[in-house]
């Protein structure tokens, strides 16, 4: 079976776009379940946001170079 590797960059962009809003929602579960202090919970959020901010442009460039061109049609 042939794998379509052109969808990988767009999946990475989707992941980088939609996961940051989820982290604050699961933060109380991380604090209780893993016994994290508020300092380490804040550190997790900070590291996640910094890595996401650094990675997003590179994933976007990779998606622009390797992804399939798409045409968006509006219903007008």
N, C-alpha and C positions, 0 to 999 in steps of 0.2 A: 504494500500500500504506500502510495506516495504522500509525503508530508508537505503541507503548504507552509513554508518558512516565512512567507511574506506577511502572515498574520501575527507573527511573534512580536514585531515592533508595536503594532497597534494594540495588542493585548497588554504590552508593557506600559504604554501610554494610558490605557484605560485603568490599569492597576494604580499607576502613580496619581491619576486624577481622582479616583473615587475612594481610595483607602484613607487619606488624611482625615476626612470627616468622621470616619468610623472609630479612630483611635480614642478620642475623648469619650465616646460612648462605652467602650470596653475598659476604660481606665479604672473605674471602681472595682471591676472584677479582677483586674490585674493586681490592684493594691490588696484586696482581700485574699484572693486565691494564692498569690505568690508571696505575700507578706512584704510587699515593697513599701518603703517609706515614701512620703510625698516628694522628697528630694529625688529619689531614684525614679519615681513615676514621672516627674517633670523632666528628668534627664532622658528617659525613654522617648518622651514626646519631642524634646528638642533634637535629639539625634535623628529621630525618624523624619522630622521636618527638614533638617539640614541635608540629609542624604537625598530626600525626595526633591528638594530644590536644586541640588547639584545635578542629579541624574535626569531630571525632566528635560532640559534642553538637549542633552545628548541622545536620549531616547527619541525625542521629536525629530532631530536631524537624521537619525538612523531610519526612522519611519518614513521620512520624506524621501530618502535615497532608495530604500528597498521595498517600501510598501507599494501596493497597486494603486494607480491613480483612480480616483473616484469622482464621479460626476454627481452633483447634488441637484435634484430637480425640485423646484417649488411649484406648488399647485396655485397658480394665479389665474 
